[in-house]
């Protein structure tokens, strides 16, 4: 059968040709199935989803957006929901229960087996955004006194129910993490050797209360297949895999982008949230920025006499304040991204700020030379042209200093650097820009 498209899908649903529909769905990748089913009605969504084999159904469900997951859970019978939840990985299940309404979450918890309910509640007990919330408690654990042969037998026994078997974790009798050993090393080793002889000691790890971004950084920088997660007594309680880290990084990047635009994120996705809720979340930032921008208006109003005497000065105010906001936002963007990827270390803060200020100085020189010529051509006033050019030079330099220093300062005090939003930097530079402009104008024009 040819690859199933949206038109064929609708035709098969209408004809109730479920056999052909199932065959068509099986030709698609899980993500393609998810995209196809997200666009259909609730009744057709449930009908098509029931046709999928259990393992494929779990993968497709993971690829649904949160709104579609919620729609599907509402339409499926309790038994089908129970089977789906039981087959999900504990960390994905905990994330799902966090996103649905409380009444739905209680219903879903009631459908789980006692063992899986306990595991899920344990993960939900950790704060949102921590490694404990993101980890899976299913991993391959070995003891150092095992032989390689015994270790291989344990891996074969556990592999059916483990998400990742290529890295194994060596623990002692109290479950303290003592080392790691790869499946490759075990396969290549003599069957009679002890695991202690080939394991790597003191592996990188994170605490259950560590920020999930820290777990992602540890995995990325050390090129690990998974990050072991330990409790306060250094006992191994879970791992965070590469797949989990990919999801974490996508969510964190999305969250940072929203914050940098001064748009608060939502648990269920920005574009699936009601318009009233979105407006309520955004209005607080906008009101704050509106109040702050009155400072710029007040400064300009206080210079009424100066502007009346040299009206040409008013023409260049938008140019200067926009330039400051744009340049400062650029610097903040590269610094925030560098901190997120680990390219920028906080201990190099002064060097980073100095480098950005140097960039701002070069940009300011180039822009001021261009505006010097343009301002003179526009107003035929050499003194006003000089005021505009000097102000732009200082604004560009100051904007890079502010844009690069604020994210580093927030990181130093353990606050998310993404809180330095572009509108916030623009507002700061608006006020600073007009102050510099009128100070320089007073000095050059009336000294």
Secondary structure as the mmCIF struct_conf table of DSSP 4:
data_model
#
loop_
_struct_conf.conf_type_id
_struct_conf.id
_struct_conf.beg_label_comp_id
_struct_conf.beg_label_asym_id
_struct_conf.beg_label_seq_id
_struct_conf.end_label_comp_id
_struct_conf.end_label_asym_id
_struct_conf.end_label_seq_id
HELX_LH_PP_P HELX_LH_PP_P1 UNK A 2 UNK A 4
HELX_RH_AL_P HELX_RH_AL_P1 UNK A 6 UNK A 15
TURN_TY1_P TURN_TY1_P1 UNK A 16 UNK A 16
HELX_RH_AL_P HELX_RH_AL_P2 UNK A 18 UNK A 26
TURN_TY1_P TURN_TY1_P2 UNK A 27 UNK A 27
BEND BEND1 UNK A 28 UNK A 28
HELX_RH_AL_P HELX_RH_AL_P3 UNK A 30 UNK A 38
TURN_TY1_P TURN_TY1_P3 UNK A 39 UNK A 39
BEND BEND2 UNK A 40 UNK A 40
HELX_RH_AL_P HELX_RH_AL_P4 UNK A 42 UNK A 50
TURN_TY1_P TURN_TY1_P4 UNK A 51 UNK A 51
BEND BEND3 UNK A 52 UNK A 52
HELX_RH_AL_P HELX_RH_AL_P5 UNK A 54 UNK A 63
BEND BEND4 UNK A 64 UNK A 64
HELX_RH_AL_P HELX_RH_AL_P6 UNK A 66 UNK A 75
BEND BEND5 UNK A 76 UNK A 76
HELX_RH_AL_P HELX_RH_AL_P7 UNK A 78 UNK A 87
BEND BEND6 UNK A 88 UNK A 88
HELX_RH_AL_P HELX_RH_AL_P8 UNK A 90 UNK A 99
BEND BEND7 UNK A 100 UNK A 100
HELX_RH_AL_P HELX_RH_AL_P9 UNK A 102 UNK A 110
TURN_TY1_P TURN_TY1_P5 UNK A 111 UNK A 111
BEND BEND8 UNK A 112 UNK A 112
HELX_RH_AL_P HELX_RH_AL_P10 UNK A 114 UNK A 124
TURN_TY1_P TURN_TY1_P6 UNK A 125 UNK A 125
BEND BEND9 UNK A 126 UNK A 126
HELX_LH_PP_P HELX_LH_PP_P2 UNK A 127 UNK A 127
TURN_TY1_P TURN_TY1_P7 UNK A 128 UNK A 129
STRN STRN1 UNK A 130 UNK A 130
HELX_RH_AL_P HELX_RH_AL_P11 UNK A 131 UNK A 134
STRN STRN2 UNK A 136 UNK A 136
BEND BEND10 UNK A 137 UNK A 137
STRN STRN3 UNK A 141 UNK A 143
TURN_TY1_P TURN_TY1_P8 UNK A 144 UNK A 145
BEND BEND11 UNK A 146 UNK A 146
STRN STRN4 UNK A 147 UNK A 147
HELX_RH_AL_P HELX_RH_AL_P12 UNK A 148 UNK A 158
HELX_RH_3T_P HELX_RH_3T_P1 UNK A 159 UNK A 161
BEND BEND12 UNK A 163 UNK A 163
BEND BEND13 UNK A 166 UNK A 166
STRN STRN5 UNK A 167 UNK A 171
TURN_TY1_P TURN_TY1_P9 UNK A 173 UNK A 174
STRN STRN6 UNK A 176 UNK A 176
STRN STRN7 UNK A 177 UNK A 182
HELX_RH_AL_P HELX_RH_AL_P13 UNK A 183 UNK A 188
BEND BEND14 UNK A 189 UNK A 189
TURN_TY1_P TURN_TY1_P10 UNK A 191 UNK A 192
BEND BEND15 UNK A 193 UNK A 193
STRN STRN8 UNK A 194 UNK A 194
HELX_RH_AL_P HELX_RH_AL_P14 UNK A 195 UNK A 198
HELX_LH_PP_P HELX_LH_PP_P3 UNK A 199 UNK A 199
STRN STRN9 UNK A 200 UNK A 201
BEND BEND16 UNK A 202 UNK A 202
STRN STRN10 UNK A 205 UNK A 207
TURN_TY1_P TURN_TY1_P11 UNK A 208 UNK A 209
BEND BEND17 UNK A 210 UNK A 210
STRN STRN11 UNK A 211 UNK A 211
HELX_RH_AL_P HELX_RH_AL_P15 UNK A 212 UNK A 222
TURN_TY1_P TURN_TY1_P12 UNK A 223 UNK A 223
BEND BEND18 UNK A 225 UNK A 225
STRN STRN12 UNK A 226 UNK A 230
TURN_TY1_P TURN_TY1_P13 UNK A 232 UNK A 233
STRN STRN13 UNK A 235 UNK A 235
STRN STRN14 UNK A 236 UNK A 241
HELX_RH_AL_P HELX_RH_AL_P16 UNK A 242 UNK A 260
TURN_TY1_P TURN_TY1_P14 UNK A 261 UNK A 262
TURN_TY1_P TURN_TY1_P15 UNK A 267 UNK A 268
HELX_RH_3T_P HELX_RH_3T_P2 UNK A 270 UNK A 272
BEND BEND19 UNK A 273 UNK A 273
HELX_RH_AL_P HELX_RH_AL_P17 UNK A 275 UNK A 302
TURN_TY1_P TURN_TY1_P16 UNK A 303 UNK A 303
HELX_RH_AL_P HELX_RH_AL_P18 UNK A 304 UNK A 309
BEND BEND20 UNK A 310 UNK A 310
TURN_TY1_P TURN_TY1_P17 UNK A 311 UNK A 311
HELX_RH_AL_P HELX_RH_AL_P19 UNK A 312 UNK A 315
TURN_TY1_P TURN_TY1_P18 UNK A 316 UNK A 316
HELX_RH_AL_P HELX_RH_AL_P20 UNK A 317 UNK A 341
TURN_TY1_P TURN_TY1_P19 UNK A 342 UNK A 342
BEND BEND21 UNK A 343 UNK A 344
HELX_RH_3T_P HELX_RH_3T_P3 UNK A 346 UNK A 348
HELX_RH_AL_P HELX_RH_AL_P21 UNK A 349 UNK A 379
HELX_RH_AL_P HELX_RH_AL_P22 UNK A 382 UNK A 412
TURN_TY1_P TURN_TY1_P20 UNK A 413 UNK A 414
HELX_RH_3T_P HELX_RH_3T_P4 UNK A 417 UNK A 419
BEND BEND22 UNK A 420 UNK A 420
HELX_RH_AL_P HELX_RH_AL_P23 UNK A 422 UNK A 446
#
